[in-house]
Amino acid sequence: MSELALLGGPKARLEPYPAWPVWDQRDIDAVTEVIRSGRWGGFPYPGPKTAALAEQFAALQGGGYAVPMANGTITMEVACRAAGIGWGDEVIVPAYTFQATAAAPMAAGAIPVIADVDPQTYCIDPKAVERAITSRTRAIIPVHLGHQMADMDALMEIATRHHLIVIEDCAHAHGAKWRGQGAGTIGDFGSFSLQSSKILTSGEGGILLCRDAVMAGRAAGIIDCGRPHQAGGGPETHDGEYLMGSNFRLSEIIAALALVGLERFPEQARQREAMAAYMDEALSEVSGVRVLQRDPRHTTRSFYRYVFAVKPEEFGLEHDMVCAALDAEGVDCWTGYEAMHHYTLFQPQNSKLAVPNAFPQYFKFEEMNLPEAERACEHEAVWLDEAIFRCGQQGVDDAVEALKKIQQNAKELAEAAKKLKER
Ligand SMILES: Cc1ncc(COP(=O)(O)O)c(C=O)c1O
């Protein structure tokens, strides 16, 4: 019998990793309290739970004016709108991220310009950003991807020099810090998702951190059907003017769940951070594996998924086979996103913007050469589930043992896969 679970052998990890989201009586009590209060919705904005969430979340990240809203996609669209970014403007986004990072500026009317990533971190490469800047560029959206942070020093220097807005996509980086400063408080805006897989979750929801009080007031207006709001995002005011807006308020029931999540968050983040350091060490002993670079300026690692790279030639398998085999061993993982320019959204036949000669300055599909993102997305990246880092050293040991087993039996697995393909 094979040693590999994928080929019928025994699993490396018998016990399932802990479930997500974590919940207990506190969540039930918090929701019950809101239901009994009769104040369910987000109107008038912000409700008491939403206001408390804004305050506590800004304190967690260490600054800014927090504006809770419906999700972590609209946050980025609202940031663009609040900053006056729209038709004709270009916004630079990384080639390795979820589609929302590019779709949000598009929803505001801007054109996403896709820049390649740094192979050491898989986050946007500041040199690629510099090359992508044109006279129409208005903003950069770096993504703190997986368990990494983008090089905020280099990006802020570029942004200052070119007068660009920086919107940090922190959907994976609640609690993370760069030189002691919270993710999302370094740029002009920080966008956070509270969607069910995220490390602070209320099922759905998002929070936009704004460095500037006026921007926060505008953001609150944009998500509250355009009603004028106070600077800082506080309650509606009758002094200002209506903005172009829609309803993306957060409901009080969701805010109540997020507040309970915030109580648990520090301990969960502490566990993940300690076990990530242990994982770095353990992985460095597996042949054919590359541990992503740990930047010493990334002072607190709080993360959504832990990402490493396989070196297919050396390991003997591509990342998709490694992930399939790890999953079978009981180690939850994923190959990650596809490269941004490969998303259906950006295929020429699907884009009205690509009508020949109609908008020649827009997507230059034929020029989208993004080799680092392609290598990561198509061959290398393995995203380990956060739960692996919430059950002590045993959780990490089991995952690494499974990986070693797969590496040692890579030849057998590659041959089995080849035979299956030939059938
Ligand atoms: C990097 C990134 N940005 C943005 C989002 C969008 O967040 P939401 O699903 O809350 O809209 C997600 C996840 O869903 C994400 O992973």
Ligand as a Chemical Component Dictionary entry (heavy atoms), coordinates in Angstrom:
data_LIG
# 
_chem_comp.id                   LIG 
_chem_comp.type                 NON-POLYMER 
_chem_comp.pdbx_formal_charge   0 
_chem_comp.three_letter_code    LIG 
# 
loop_
_chem_comp_atom.comp_id 
_chem_comp_atom.atom_id 
_chem_comp_atom.alt_atom_id 
_chem_comp_atom.type_symbol 
_chem_comp_atom.charge 
_chem_comp_atom.model_Cartn_x 
_chem_comp_atom.model_Cartn_y 
_chem_comp_atom.model_Cartn_z 
_chem_comp_atom.pdbx_ordinal 
LIG C1 C1 C 0 -7.528  40.304 -0.798 1  
LIG C2 C2 C 0 -9.016  40.490 -0.689 2  
LIG N1 N1 N 0 -9.546  41.694 -0.950 3  
LIG C3 C3 C 0 -10.858 41.922 -0.862 4  
LIG C4 C4 C 0 -11.731 40.931 -0.495 5  
LIG C5 C5 C 0 -13.188 41.227 -0.493 6  
LIG O1 O1 O 0 -13.792 41.148 0.740  7  
LIG P1 P1 P 0 -15.373 40.889 0.851  8  
LIG O2 O2 O 0 -15.608 39.461 0.500  9  
LIG O3 O3 O 0 -15.689 41.203 2.253  10 
LIG O4 O4 O 0 -16.027 41.808 -0.117 11 
LIG C6 C6 C 0 -11.229 39.656 -0.179 12 
LIG C7 C7 C 0 -12.056 38.507 0.275  13 
LIG O5 O5 O 0 -13.134 38.211 0.113  14 
LIG C8 C8 C 0 -9.841  39.427 -0.294 15 
LIG O6 O6 O 0 -9.323  38.220 -0.026 16 
# 
loop_
_chem_comp_bond.comp_id 
_chem_comp_bond.atom_id_1 
_chem_comp_bond.atom_id_2 
_chem_comp_bond.value_order 
_chem_comp_bond.pdbx_ordinal 
LIG C1 C2 SING 1  
LIG C2 N1 SING 2  
LIG C2 C8 DOUB 3  
LIG N1 C3 DOUB 4  
LIG C3 C4 SING 5  
LIG C4 C5 SING 6  
LIG C4 C6 DOUB 7  
LIG C5 O1 SING 8  
LIG O1 P1 SING 9  
LIG P1 O2 DOUB 10 
LIG P1 O3 SING 11 
LIG P1 O4 SING 12 
LIG C6 C7 SING 13 
LIG C6 C8 SING 14 
LIG C7 O5 DOUB 15 
LIG C8 O6 SING 16 
# 
